[in-house]
């Protein structure tokens, strides 16, 4: 090794600082879930849960998709903190699929039954749902993005989509507590499509913003 090489190595290593190792993905996911849970609980309490919400918890066709949307958010949160870890099994990416499928399938069955019984009589517009879900998702998404900032974006599209899916699914479940739509058809149209749109936006954002440095 000649003197120039030694000088180069010395110059490159002279300003190095210790790098704090990231906590395990489950630990970071747990912290975000605790924070998000407190924030969403506060939102629900501020608006005041509707009496009809507690009544509908006894209806399987409402309770099952509502719980499934929460589980989809939890699964997406766990997955998004794992996707930046090299060697993560590919099945981690698909964690939100089972609860998401239950959510959509249950709503789909309810939608079919309602349309068969009442036609389109129960279809109304509810732009307020889209607005609240988007507004609730944005601050949670910023916090989640801040927590993910130190992780290597090995799968930027999946990272963006999973992060957006997590926060929007939680926002949808929270909205149900104080602005509960009365039919599965309306929930499918205004909640599920909004969550899907936000997840798509997250995927597009991840592709553009989350890139490994070159």
N, C-alpha and C positions, 0 to 999 in steps of 0.2 A: 504494500500500500504506500503510495507516494504522498508527499507532503500536501499537494493540492487536494487529494481525496480526503485526507485527514481534516484539513481545514473546512472542506465542504460539509463533512459529517458533523464537525463541531458547530458550524454555523446553523445547520438544520436542527440540531438537537439542543442548542443553547437556550432557546426560549420555550422549551416544552414544559407543559404543566400537567400534573396528575389529572387523569380523567376519572370522574366519579362514576362508578359502575351503576347502571340502571337497576332498579329493583325488579324482581320477577314480574312477568306480565300480569299474573293473577293479583299480586299486591297492588299494582298500579290500577288495574281494572276495579278492584274493590274500593279504592279511594275515590275514583270517579263515580262509581255507583252510589257510594254513601253521600257524596256531595250532591249529585243529581237528585237522589231521593229526597234529601232535605229541601232542595230548591223547589221541586215539583210538589211536595207536600205543602210547602208554604203558599205556592200559587193556588192550589186547590182550596186551602183554608181561607185565603184572602177572598176568592170569588164565592166561597161557600158551597159545599156539596149540595146538590139538589136532592130533596127527599125521594124523587123518582129513581135516582141512581141507586140508593140502598134497596129500594123495592125491586129493581131489576137485577140485583145481584142474585136473587133467588131464581132467575130465569136462566137455564143452561145455555140457551141460544144467545144470551147477552154475556153471561159470565165467562164462558169458554173463550170466545174471541178476545174479550177484554184481557183475561189473564195471558192468553197467547201473545198478544201485542207486547205486554210487559216482558214476557220471556224472550221474545224476539229481540227486544232492546238489550236485555241482559246478555244474551248470546252474542249479539253483534259487538257489544262492548268488550267482552272477553276475547272475541276473535280479533278485533282491531289492535289490541295490545300484543297479540302474538304474531301478527303478520310481518312485523319488522324484525323478528328474531330469526337469524339464519338457521335453517334446518327444521323449521316448523312444519309439522305434517300438513299435507294439503287438506285433510278433512276439517281442519280448524276453520278454513275459509267458509265452510258450509254449515257451521254451527247454527246460524239463524234460520236456516231453511226449514227444519221440522216445525218449530213454533210458528214461523211465518206461514207455512202451508196450512197448519191447523187454523190459524187466524182467517186466512182467505177462504178456506174450504167451508168453515162454519158460517161465515158471512154469506158465502155463495149459496149454501143450502137455505139459509133464512131468506135471502133475496128471492130465490126461486119460489119458495112457499108464499111469500108476500105477493109476488107478481101473479102467481096462479090464483090467489084468493081475491086480490083487490085490483089487479092490473097496474096501471101507472098512477093510481090515485094518490099514493103516498110520496110521489116524487116531488121534491121541492129544491130550491136553491139554498145553499148554506155557505156563502163565501166567507162568513165569519169563522167557520171551522178551518178553512185553509189559512186564513190570516193568523189565527191564534197558534195553529201548529207551526207555521213558519216563524212567527215571532218568538215562540218558546224554544224552537230548535236552534235559532241563531246564537243566543248567548251560551247555551250548553255546548253547541258545536265549537265556539271559540275556545271555551275552557278545555274541551277534549283535544282540540288541535294544539293548544299550548302544552298539554301533557304529552302529546305525541311528538313534539318538536325535536327532541333529542334522539329519537329512534331513526334508524336508517330506513328510508322509504323503498324497501325492496319490491313492494307491490303497490305502487301509488294509486292505481285505479281501485283496487280492492280496499285499500286503506280509506280512501275518500268515500267510497260507497258504504262501507261498514260503519264508519263514523257517522255519516248522515243518517243511515238507517237506524242506528242506536238512538240518537237524540230525537228523531222524528217519531219513532215508535213510542218512546216515553211521553212525548208531547201529546200524541193522539190519546194515549191511555189517561193522561191527566185531564185532557179536555172533556172526556166522558164523565168526569165527576161533577162538573158544573154546567155543562152544555150538552147534555145527553140527547142524541138523536133517537127518535122513537122506533126506527125501523133499521133492519140489517141492510136494506138496499141503500138507504141514505149514508150509513156508515161506510159501506163498500165504496160508494161513489166519492164521498167527500174526504174520508179519512185515508182509506187505502191508496187512492190515487195520489193524494198529496204526499203521503209517505214515499210512494214509489218515485214521484217526481223529485223530491228532495234527495233521495238516494242517487238518482241519475245525475243531479247537479253535483252531488258530492263526488261521484266517479269522475265526472268531467273536470272538476276542480283538482282532484288528486292527480290526474294525468298531466295537468299543466303546471301545478304548483309543487308537487312532491317529486323531486328528481334528485338522484344521487349526484353529488358534486363531481365534476370532471376536471 
